[in-house]
């Protein structure tokens, strides 16, 4: 007799992964190396350790070790909210009258309200182990800053957060959660750093971007003794830590004999998407299985669907290493009407290479349709989703509707990266009919592409 699928598939505590998975180890064609911006040569461990914690720098450069043990101290922290549930969206299926089976991996059941805590606690742990005083970082929508401030509080580290200015102004309560955990929060670009002053001079009145905030956070780390910079997305080390999402998802599906047909994740810098899909992409790379993987990004910041695959600066101030990625250009700043995160000009080098190899496809969606999908989901599934997560919800609904039209029964899995309870200004704009869609013109993108750095490649 076939086992009935419960609403929520919970793993036992002992089933939580003991290792992170590094998908790069199974890639025959590896992501291109980070480049030193001064020499344009592949960056060394010593050079990278001047920016990041030493162990994190090692993880960043290691593309051959398939598994990394999760330290006991981090697993103990994970136990507060992991394993997280894989939920069968029965009510959404009923609402859509679809034969599709929809599942979502819910990462919002912790104080930060998102998946970001999975990497934040790891990065804070390695900073503490190295004997540092504190760390600096950036945050867009605020989930990463919230997660890192909580992690730093746990390990008694100083935490300095540069928050994208429009989010700083739109999300005061997210800001106050960070401050409650002891973080110092600065709207970016600010006048407190040299690079911040330069950005404000070049782009008067700018509402900021993740690229701007990264530049300021890196400068702050490099000008204070005993500090290092940490990043919540994009980097390979972050995707490594976030692989716990995909590993748990895969284990939960296998527990009930479910084969995912389609895996969908929102895409900004690549942390959630990369973490969710890594174990499944690994199966594809090893020839063990096949899946349809879809990255969903905002039409206002479409790095995969409209960007170019090239070396670019990871930050607007051009102080970080160069990464080969799908990019809109480090000078590209998303429109101020863009709600939520997913505001980064580029995409993870690992995700970019997987995309370039055809292991995943990408779609861009406009935000009014995203919030419409979020509203549908909230009304039937009982969770108010984050705007970022709602990009994945939008495409999951689209695909479920296609199944209704064709009669196909597909297992659709998507990542619900977090909750939207600190995003009520965006929801208010949507409810009041004041939300608009913005799509950058080809001319705007050409202007940014023209400023891409010239490399030896």
C-alpha positions in Angstrom: 0.0 0.0 0.0 1.4 3.4 -1.0 2.4 5.5 2.0 0.2 8.6 2.5 2.2 11.9 2.2 1.7 14.0 5.3 1.2 17.8 5.1 4.6 18.2 6.7 7.5 15.9 6.3 9.7 16.2 9.3 13.1 14.6 9.6 14.4 13.3 12.9 17.2 15.2 14.5 19.6 12.4 13.8 18.7 12.7 10.1 20.1 16.3 9.9 23.1 16.3 7.6 26.5 16.0 9.3 28.3 17.4 6.3 27.8 20.2 3.8 28.0 19.3 0.1 30.3 21.2 -2.4 28.7 20.8 -5.9 31.9 22.2 -7.5 33.6 18.9 -6.7 31.3 17.1 -9.2 31.6 19.7 -11.9 34.0 18.7 -14.7 34.1 22.3 -15.9 34.7 24.3 -12.7 33.6 27.9 -12.1 36.3 30.3 -13.2 38.6 31.4 -10.3 38.3 34.7 -8.5 40.8 37.3 -9.7 42.9 39.8 -7.8 41.6 43.2 -9.0 45.1 44.6 -9.0 47.0 41.9 -10.9 44.1 40.1 -12.6 45.7 36.8 -11.6 43.8 34.1 -9.7 43.5 35.2 -6.1 45.6 33.3 -3.5 44.6 31.9 -0.1 46.8 34.5 1.5 45.3 37.4 -0.4 41.7 36.2 0.2 42.4 35.7 3.9 43.0 39.4 4.2 39.3 39.9 3.5 37.6 36.7 4.8 38.3 34.4 7.8 41.1 31.9 6.9 38.9 28.8 7.0 36.2 30.5 5.0 38.8 31.6 2.4 39.9 27.9 2.2 36.3 26.8 1.6 35.9 29.5 -1.0 38.9 28.3 -3.1 38.3 24.5 -2.7 36.6 23.1 -5.8 37.6 19.5 -5.3 36.5 18.4 -1.8 32.9 17.1 -2.1 32.0 17.2 1.6 32.9 19.3 4.6 32.2 18.2 8.1 29.8 20.6 10.0 31.4 21.4 13.3 29.6 20.2 16.4 29.1 23.8 17.6 27.3 24.7 14.4 25.2 21.5 14.5 24.2 22.3 18.1 23.0 25.8 16.9 21.2 24.3 13.9 19.2 22.0 16.3 17.2 25.1 17.4 15.4 25.2 14.1 16.6 22.3 11.9 15.7 20.0 10.3 13.2 22.4 8.7 10.0 20.9 7.3 9.2 20.0 3.7 5.5 20.9 3.3 3.0 19.4 0.9 0.9 22.4 -0.3 -2.4 20.5 -0.4 -4.4 23.7 0.1 -2.7 25.5 -2.8 -3.1 22.4 -5.0 -6.9 22.4 -4.2 -7.1 26.2 -4.9 -5.4 25.7 -8.3 -7.4 22.5 -9.1 -4.2 21.0 -10.4 -3.1 17.4 -10.5 0.5 18.6 -9.7 1.9 17.8 -6.3 3.5 20.9 -4.8 6.1 20.9 -2.1 8.0 23.7 -0.4 11.0 23.7 1.9 10.2 26.2 4.6 13.2 28.1 5.9 11.4 30.8 7.9 11.1 29.0 11.2 13.8 30.9 13.0 14.2 34.4 14.4 15.8 35.8 11.3 12.8 34.5 9.3 14.9 33.2 6.5 17.5 30.7 5.3 20.3 33.1 5.9 21.0 31.9 9.4 22.4 28.6 8.0 25.5 30.5 6.7 25.5 33.3 9.3 26.2 30.9 12.2 28.9 29.2 10.3 30.7 32.4 9.3 30.4 33.8 12.9 31.8 30.5 14.3 34.9 30.6 12.1 35.4 34.3 12.9 35.2 33.5 16.7 37.5 30.5 16.3 40.1 32.7 14.6 40.0 35.1 17.5 38.5 38.1 15.7 36.8 41.1 17.4 34.0 41.3 14.9 32.8 41.2 11.3 31.3 43.7 8.8 28.7 42.9 6.2 26.0 44.3 3.9 22.3 43.5 3.7 19.6 44.2 1.1 16.1 43.3 2.3 17.5 42.7 5.8 17.3 39.0 6.3 21.1 38.5 6.1 21.8 41.4 8.5 19.2 40.0 10.9 20.7 36.5 10.7 24.3 37.7 11.1 23.4 39.9 14.1 21.8 37.0 15.8 24.8 34.7 15.0 27.3 37.3 16.2 25.3 37.8 19.4 25.5 34.0 20.0 29.3 34.1 19.8 29.8 37.5 21.4 31.2 39.2 18.3 30.8 42.8 17.2 28.6 43.1 14.1 28.6 46.1 11.7 25.9 46.1 9.0 25.7 48.4 5.9 22.0 48.2 4.8 20.9 49.2 1.4 19.4 52.7 1.9 16.0 52.1 0.4 15.5 49.0 2.6 16.9 50.8 5.7 14.1 53.4 5.1 11.3 50.9 4.1 12.0 48.3 6.8 12.6 50.0 10.1 11.5 47.0 12.1 14.0 44.7 10.4 16.6 47.3 11.3 15.5 47.3 14.9 15.7 43.5 15.2 19.4 43.8 14.1 20.0 46.5 16.7 18.2 44.4 19.4 20.9 41.7 18.7 23.6 44.4 19.2 24.5 45.2 15.6 25.4 48.7 14.4 23.3 49.4 11.3 24.3 52.1 8.7 22.3 53.1 5.6 24.4 52.6 2.5 25.9 54.4 0.7 26.9 56.4 3.7 29.3 59.3 4.3 31.3 57.2 6.8 33.6 55.4 4.3 35.7 56.7 1.5 34.0 54.5 -1.0 30.6 55.5 0.3 31.4 59.2 -0.3 32.6 58.4 -3.8 29.4 56.5 -4.7 27.3 59.4 -3.3 29.3 61.8 -5.4 28.9 59.7 -8.6 25.2 58.9 -8.0 23.7 61.8 -6.1 20.5 60.8 -4.3 21.0 57.1 -4.9 18.9 54.7 -3.0 21.8 52.2 -2.9 22.3 48.6 -4.0 24.0 45.5 -2.6 27.1 46.4 -4.6 27.4 49.7 -2.8 26.9 48.2 0.6 29.4 45.4 -0.1 32.1 48.1 -1.0 31.5 49.9 2.3 31.5 46.8 4.4 34.8 45.6 2.8 36.4 48.9 3.5 35.2 48.9 7.1 36.7 45.5 7.7 40.0 46.3 6.1 40.5 49.5 8.1 39.8 48.0 11.5 42.2 45.6 13.2 40.7 42.3 14.2 37.8 42.5 11.7 36.9 40.5 8.6 34.2 40.8 6.0 31.4 38.2 5.6 28.9 37.9 2.8 25.4 36.4 2.8 25.1 35.2 -0.8 27.0 34.9 -4.1 30.2 33.2 -2.6 30.9 29.5 -3.0 31.4 29.2 0.8 27.8 30.5 1.3 26.4 28.0 -1.2 28.3 25.3 0.7 26.7 26.1 4.0 23.3 26.5 2.4 23.5 23.0 0.9 21.9 21.8 4.1 18.6 23.0 2.6 18.9 20.8 -0.5 20.3 17.8 1.5 17.4 17.9 3.9 14.9 18.3 1.0 16.4 15.3 -0.8 16.3 13.1 2.3 12.7 14.1 3.0 11.6 13.3 -0.5 13.4 10.0 -0.5 11.8 9.1 2.8 8.5 8.9 1.1 9.7 7.7 -2.3 9.0 11.0 -4.1 11.0 11.9 -7.2 11.1 15.7 -7.8 10.4 16.6 -11.4 10.9 20.3 -11.1 12.9 22.3 -8.5 12.3 26.1 -8.3 14.2 28.8 -6.4 14.3 32.5 -6.3 17.6 34.0 -7.6 19.3 37.1 -6.4 22.9 36.4 -5.6 22.4 32.6 -5.5 22.5 31.5 -1.9 19.0 30.0 -1.6 18.9 28.7 -5.1 22.4 27.2 -4.9 21.7 25.6 -1.5 18.4 24.1 -2.6 19.6 22.7 -5.9 23.2 21.6 -5.2 22.5 18.0 -4.2 20.1 17.6 -7.2 22.5 19.2 -9.6 25.2 16.8 -8.2 23.0 13.9 -9.2 22.7 15.3 -12.7 26.4 15.9 -13.0 27.0 12.3 -12.0 24.4 11.0 -14.4 22.2 9.5 -11.6 19.0 11.5 -12.2 17.5 14.3 -14.2 15.5 17.3 -13.0 14.1 20.5 -14.4 15.7 23.3 -12.3 14.3 26.9 -12.7 15.9 30.0 -11.3 13.4 32.9 -10.9 14.7 36.4 -10.8 13.1 39.9 -10.7 12.5 41.6 -14.1 14.0 44.7 -12.5 17.4 43.0 -11.8 17.7 40.2 -14.4 21.3 39.1 -14.3 20.7 35.5 -15.7 18.1 36.3 -18.3 19.6 39.6 -19.6 23.1 39.8 -18.2 26.4 38.8 -19.8 28.7 36.0 -18.7 31.9 37.9 -17.9 34.4 38.8 -15.2 33.1 41.7 -13.1 33.6 43.4 -9.8 31.6 41.9 -7.0 30.9 45.4 -5.7 30.1 48.9 -7.0 33.2 50.4 -5.4 35.5 48.0 -7.2 37.5 46.9 -4.2 36.5 43.2 -4.1 37.9 40.4 -6.2 36.6 39.9 -9.7 34.3 37.0 -10.3 33.2 35.4 -13.6 29.4 35.5 -13.4 26.3 36.5 -15.2 26.2 40.2 -14.5 24.4 43.4 -15.3 27.6 45.3 -14.5 28.8 46.5 -11.1 27.6 50.0 -11.8 24.0 48.8 -12.3 21.7 50.0 -9.5 18.2 48.5 -9.4 15.2 50.8 -9.5 14.0 52.2 -6.1 10.5 50.7 -6.7 11.9 47.2 -6.5 10.5 45.6 -3.4 12.5 43.1 -1.3 16.0 41.7 -1.8 17.3 40.0 -5.0 19.0 43.4 -5.8 22.4 42.1 -6.7 23.9 43.0 -10.0 25.5 39.5 -10.5 25.0 35.8 -9.8 27.0 33.3 -7.9 29.9 31.9 -10.0 28.8 28.4 -9.3 25.2 29.0 -10.3 26.4 31.0 -13.3 28.5 28.1 -14.5 25.7 25.5 -13.9 23.4 27.8 -15.9 26.0 28.2 -18.7 26.3 24.4 -18.9 22.5 24.1 -19.3 21.8 22.4 -16.0 19.2 25.0 -15.1 17.0 27.5 -16.9 16.0 31.0 -15.7 12.9 33.2 -15.8 12.3 36.8 -14.9 9.0 38.0 -13.4 7.5 41.4 -12.6 6.8 42.3 -9.1 3.0 42.9 -9.3 2.6 39.3 -10.5 4.9 38.2 -7.7 2.8 39.8 -5.0 -0.4 38.4 -6.6 1.1 34.9 -6.2 2.2 35.7 -2.7 -1.3 36.8 -1.8 -2.8 33.6 -3.3 -0.3 31.5 -1.3 -0.8 33.4 2.0 -4.6 33.0 1.8 -4.6 29.2 1.4 -1.3 28.1 3.0 -1.3 30.3 6.1 2.2 31.8 5.7 2.9 35.3 4.5 5.9 34.7 2.3 8.9 37.0 1.8 8.9 38.9 -1.5 12.0 37.0 -2.5 10.4 33.6 -1.9 7.3 34.8 -3.8 9.2 34.8 -7.1 9.5 31.0 -6.8 5.9 30.8 -5.7 4.8 32.6 -8.9 6.6 30.2 -11.2 5.5 27.1 -9.1 1.9 28.3 -9.6 2.4 28.9 -13.3 3.8 25.3 -13.7 1.0 23.8 -11.6 -1.6 25.6 -13.8 0.2 24.1 -16.9 -0.3 20.7 -15.3 -4.0 21.4 -15.0 -4.1 22.2 -18.7 -2.1 19.2 -19.8 -3.3 16.7 -17.2 0.4 15.9 -16.3 1.1 14.9 -12.7 4.4 16.5 -11.7 6.2 16.8 -8.4 7.0 20.5 -8.1 9.4 21.5 -5.3 10.3 25.1 -4.4 12.2 27.0 -1.8 10.2 29.1 0.6 13.2 31.1 1.8 11.4 33.0 4.6 8.5 35.0 5.9 7.4 38.5 4.8 6.2 39.9 8.1 8.8 42.7 7.9 7.9 43.5 4.4 4.5 45.1 5.1 5.3 48.4 3.3 5.7 46.5 0.1 2.5 44.5 0.7 0.7 47.9 1.5 1.8 49.3 -1.8 0.4 46.2 -3.6 -2.9 46.3 -1.6 -3.3 50.0 -2.3 -2.7 49.5 -6.0 0.5 51.7 -5.9 3.0 49.0 -6.9 4.5 49.4 -10.3 6.7 47.3 -12.5 10.0 48.4 -13.7 12.1 46.7 -16.4 15.5 48.2 -17.3 15.9 49.2 -20.9 18.5 47.7 -23.2 20.2 51.1 -23.3 20.5 51.2 -19.5 22.1 47.7 -19.5 24.4 48.6 -22.4 25.7 51.5 -20.4 26.5 49.2 -17.5 28.0 46.5 -19.7 30.3 49.1 -21.3 32.0 49.6 -17.8 32.8 45.9 -17.3 36.5 45.5 -16.5 38.9 44.2 -19.1 40.6 40.9 -18.1 43.1 38.5 -19.7 40.4 36.1 -20.6 
